[in-house]
Amino acid sequence: MDGLFSFSGTYTVNSDFIGCCDSSLTRGITSSTYFVLVEDEKYLYTISPDPGSVIISVFTKVIESHSDEER
């Protein structure tokens, strides 16, 4: 891959914190990612089971968000 890439897409999150994201990446590539948020939204587990490759990721929130009133 040469340099940075970009993507756009939409996502939905159900009341049980399970969701899906459909993305369009550079060079006409599309991808679907399924995810779940756990432990008060501190961790995000994802799986992208696209033909030819499966990508599994874990993301961890490292900074707590603050409301505008707390700033």
KATA-V689877 format. One line per field, one symbol per residue. psi: psi as a letter, one per 20 degrees, with the letter a starting at -180 (. if undefined). A space follows every 10 residues. Layout:
psi: ???
This chain:
psi: poaqrrrqaq qqprijkpaq ppqorqkjpq qppqrpprmk khqopqpnmq piqpppqpqp pippqqrhhi .
